[in-house]
Amino acid sequence: MANNKWNDDEIDKLLHSMPKIEDHRSPDDILARLKEDERLKRKPAPKRRGWIPAIAAVAALLIIGLLVPSMFNDNKGSIEQAADLETQESMDLKRSMEKSAENDIENESESAHDNAEPAASMFTTRTGMESHLVLPDDMHGQYAFPIGMVYAANVIPVTFLLNEERVKADFPDTVPESVAMYNKYAANIPESELGFDEVHPYKGKISLSGDTVVNDLPDGHGYDTASATLYSYFNSAKETFRDHKLFQAADQKGEPAYLDQVGVSSPVSIERKLPYFKFTMPSGKIYLIPYENGNTETVVDALNAMKTPQNDVVETVIPSGVDFTAVEEDGIVMIKFSEKLNFDQLDPVSANEMIEGFMLTGSNYGEKIKLVNVGQEFFGKYDLTEPLPIPIGANPHIYPE
């Protein structure tokens, strides 16, 4: 029928020829049937209105856009005030800390002056290295009291530093020399507390005759019971009375004492021409001490002897791999390193011990030392471009109050 060609008349005729559809059911019957139809009992799902969330989101953004500037403007003053307050508090705290630091520095300075802290100790604080000597420039409000301490027959020179005001009060009319200082202060040194043997004050009377220090010994003094004891006795005296020339052991009559190890004693020279080495106490405390090591009549001999000690009682202060020659030129002892010495490549403590060992050795001969062929102009407080100063003492300690 799809191939037939229809026109309007034919279609109209076809529709009129179809039978009429009639429904003779009553309206009540139709309604009852509809109520019984299961399809009509299911409730249709409500249509989702997807545009409601979008509108809510847009409204929320508009509200935030309106409220935030207002809130910011309302709270801006409070925020700025809080920031200003925090800044002010920070500045106040900074000023307080700066003032506290200034007060600490002033207090430390005053304490250093009041307690007469030696410059050598301040040098130790600044660099973390221990200084083993005292220089003339270190003596600010201090007075040096050198004394030869003893440990196991080894003599360790120590320079006790006293408050200058105390010394002036004790000696108002004179500048005391070593004998007067010894008689006044030696008894108060806590030798055992510092790890030393009990030696001072010497038994008997210490006095000065001309430029000879005389020790009038009592009977049974015991200094001649052994050669090591006699050695410690004489050498500790040499380190104690360095501003004089001779030391004489005498009996109660003032005559030269008879000593079992040597017979009738003669005056001995206080001069000690020896090189310096490192000596370590059982506590670990390190001292630089003069120690015999062959023939050291000249300062050049002594400096060369510092390279290798003859036993294990002491250690050399010359770091491994460092070599030098010593010559005296125009009154200055020149230590010329074989290879240019870069102190930055050395352990600073070892380097400091070497420099101060050189200086102390030179001081035993009254000579200044100059280091040649070094890579730095300064090391710690030492100007290496100039001859190094002669120390006035070794191993500084504060005298107990």
Order of alpha helices (4+ residues) and beta strands (2+ residues): alpha-alpha-alpha-alpha-alpha-beta-beta-beta-alpha-alpha-beta-beta-alpha-beta-beta-beta-beta-beta-beta-alpha-beta-beta-alpha-beta-beta-beta-beta-beta
